[in-house]
Each structure stands twice: as structure tokens, then as C-alpha cells.
């Protein structure tokens, strides 16, 4: 409860910074939503014409949703391979 009270006090004391941060957050969220929608709709249209590819992609996505570690594994591997991160934390 103290954390919420502290956040509320901060928002009241620094309204200009708070509302700028809210606007930035809303902008980034809308941009991410638009990019995801474009990617998903475009992929859906392409896959609707190729039944075999659609079967593979839909099942891979379902497996990734079911087993979260499999969904995050490619990100970890890319981060590690690019040298920008490590596969483990120290």
C-alpha cells in the first residue's frame, strides 16, 4: 500500500513529468499495437492462401503459447549470439 501511496504522491507533485510519461507510454503502446496488427493481419492473409504453411505456423504458435520457455528461447539465443547479452545472469 505504501508503494501506491508513494506513486500517487509523486504523480501529484510532478504532474508535468507524470503526464508526459503517460503520453509517451500511450504513444509507444499504440505504435506497438499497430505494428503487431499489421504483422498479424499480413501474415494471416498470406497464410490463408497456403494451407500447409498455415498448419505449421499455427501449431508452432500454439506450442509457443503453451510452453513459455519455448516462446522466449529464440530471443535469448539471438541476444546471446549477437553479443549484446548472456544466456545466464551472473
Secondary structure as GFF3:
##gff-version 3
##sequence-region A 1 90
A	DSSP	alpha_helix	2	13	.	.	.	ID=ss1
A	DSSP	alpha_helix	15	48	.	.	.	ID=ss2
A	DSSP	alpha_helix	51	66	.	.	.	ID=ss3
A	DSSP	alpha_helix	68	82	.	.	.	ID=ss4
###
